[in-house]
Structure formats: C-alpha cells, structure tokens
Amino acid sequence: NALMLQGIIDFTVPAGGSNGKAIHVVALQDIADISVFGIGVANNGGGSDGLEYDFPEMAVSAGDDILVARSLEDMEAYFEQCYASFEHILLANSSVSQNGDDAIELYESGVVIEVFGDVNVSGGGEDWEYLDSWAFKKPTGDWAYGGVNCTDEGSTTFESACPYPLCL
C-alpha cells in the first residue's frame, strides 16, 4: 500500500473533549493525489461504519508523516516542537471520534486496505486499547502502546507518562 496507519491517538489535552483525537498516517511512496484514501472509525465494536473521512486533493511524498486531528491548536500545543515532525497536518471532521477502544480502518478507492483493532469488538480491556493514550506502529509492523490513561497527567507529550514515539 502507498499509505499506512502509523498512530492512533486519544490524548488527554487541557481543552478536553474530542480535541485530543487524531490519526497519524505515513506515505510509503509518492502519492500524486491522496484524496483516493480515507479513514473510518468503527465505534464500540459495532462493525464498520464505512468511509467517514476523505483526505483532500494534494500530493504527498514518500516518508511524509500526516496528522489528521480534531483540533489543530490543541495538537500543536500538546506536541510542542514535535508538531514540526509532521509534513502535513489536516483538520479532521467529527467522525474522527475514537474513544481509545475503537478500531480504525484505512481505505483506498473505497476499499479497506488496513485495519487497526477489530471492527466487531469494543477494545476496552483488549491488548489494543489506547484510552487517553496512543498506539504506534513499530518498524516491525507490530503496535506499541502508551498504556491506558498515560496522557492524563501533563499538558504536553513531553510531560506525560508516555511521550508519543515520533517525538522521542
């Protein structure tokens, strides 16, 4: 695939609410128009909700880190200097609403090409739970996790018990 899921984010940020929710993807090759890709959030184990967020028309280069975030301001404040590690930062719609136990689907041309979690299972108590935390894909393809509630303390990634791995 030309694009892959890299991070699933449910940070606790000072503003609260949905402001700490984001999805991090990486381009594995140059993509002339990323708008053929999209994201779906399978809430509470209720199965796929289908494609819910479409990437805008734009070109990206191999290796580009792309953050799709509910609040650009809160993500910038939370990531501090690490915010500059993302080549593209896009405003998400309200469908990017994962609550730390929801599966994420990555689509290309309307077809699911990658899934984080299990769309038919609520992730609470599962190995892939990321409540008030994050999941991050390691170079091996396995996922690493910050630990449930690890971002509850501290107002930046560097003050939390689990800094986001891209920022290390």
CORVEN-V102489 format. One record per residue. N is the residue number from 1. RES is the residue in three letters. OMEGA is omega in degrees with one decimal (NA if undefined). Layout:
n = {N;N}
res = {RES;RES}
omega = {OMEGA;OMEGA}
This chain:
n = {1;2;3;4;5;6;7;8;9;10;11;12;13;14;15;16;17;18;19;20;21;22;23;24;25;26;27;28;29;30;31;32;33;34;35;36;37;38;39;40;41;42;43;44;45;46;47;48;49;50;51;52;53;54;55;56;57;58;59;60;61;62;63;64;65;66;67;68;69;70;71;72;73;74;75;76;77;78;79;80;81;82;83;84;85;86;87;88;89;90;91;92;93;94;95;96;97;98;99;100;101;102;103;104;105;106;107;108;109;110;111;112;113;114;115;116;117;118;119;120;121;122;123;124;125;126;127;128;129;130;131;132;133;134;135;136;137;138;139;140;141;142;143;144;145;146;147;148;149;150;151;152;153;154;155;156;157;158;159;160;161;162;163;164;165;166;167;168}
res = {ASN;ALA;LEU;MET;LEU;GLN;GLY;ILE;ILE;ASP;PHE;THR;VAL;PRO;ALA;GLY;GLY;SER;ASN;GLY;LYS;ALA;ILE;HIS;VAL;VAL;ALA;LEU;GLN;ASP;ILE;ALA;ASP;ILE;SER;VAL;PHE;GLY;ILE;GLY;VAL;ALA;ASN;ASN;GLY;GLY;GLY;SER;ASP;GLY;LEU;GLU;TYR;ASP;PHE;PRO;GLU;MET;ALA;VAL;SER;ALA;GLY;ASP;ASP;ILE;LEU;VAL;ALA;ARG;SER;LEU;GLU;ASP;MET;GLU;ALA;TYR;PHE;GLU;GLN;CYS;TYR;ALA;SER;PHE;GLU;HIS;ILE;LEU;LEU;ALA;ASN;SER;SER;VAL;SER;GLN;ASN;GLY;ASP;ASP;ALA;ILE;GLU;LEU;TYR;GLU;SER;GLY;VAL;VAL;ILE;GLU;VAL;PHE;GLY;ASP;VAL;ASN;VAL;SER;GLY;GLY;GLY;GLU;ASP;TRP;GLU;TYR;LEU;ASP;SER;TRP;ALA;PHE;LYS;LYS;PRO;THR;GLY;ASP;TRP;ALA;TYR;GLY;GLY;VAL;ASN;CYS;THR;ASP;GLU;GLY;SER;THR;THR;PHE;GLU;SER;ALA;CYS;PRO;TYR;PRO;LEU;CYS;LEU}
omega = {-179.5;-178.5;178.3;171.3;178.7;-178.0;176.4;-167.2;173.8;-177.4;165.6;179.2;-177.6;-178.8;177.0;179.2;-178.4;-174.2;-178.9;-177.1;-179.6;173.9;-176.8;175.6;179.2;174.2;179.6;175.2;176.3;178.7;-177.0;-179.7;-176.4;-176.8;175.3;-179.8;177.5;-175.5;171.1;176.6;-180.0;-173.0;168.6;176.8;-176.8;-177.9;-177.8;171.8;-179.4;-179.9;-175.6;178.6;175.9;174.4;179.4;174.5;177.2;176.9;174.1;-178.7;176.3;179.7;-179.7;171.8;-176.0;179.2;175.2;-169.4;177.6;178.5;-179.7;-178.7;-179.2;177.1;178.4;179.3;-177.3;-178.2;-175.6;-176.6;179.1;178.6;-180.0;177.7;179.1;178.0;-179.6;177.7;-172.8;177.6;179.0;170.7;-175.4;177.9;174.3;-168.1;-176.6;-175.7;177.4;178.3;-176.6;177.1;-179.8;177.9;173.6;-176.4;167.2;-178.4;175.9;-178.2;177.8;178.3;178.0;178.3;169.0;-179.3;-179.2;-175.5;-178.0;-177.4;169.7;-171.9;178.1;-179.4;178.0;178.6;-175.7;177.5;-177.7;-178.5;-178.6;-173.7;-180.0;167.6;-175.3;-178.2;177.5;178.8;178.7;-176.1;174.7;-179.6;171.4;-176.7;179.6;-176.2;-176.9;177.2;-175.4;178.8;-178.4;179.2;179.2;-177.5;176.5;178.4;-177.4;177.2;-177.5;177.0;-175.7;178.1;179.0;-172.7;177.6;-174.3;-177.1;NA}
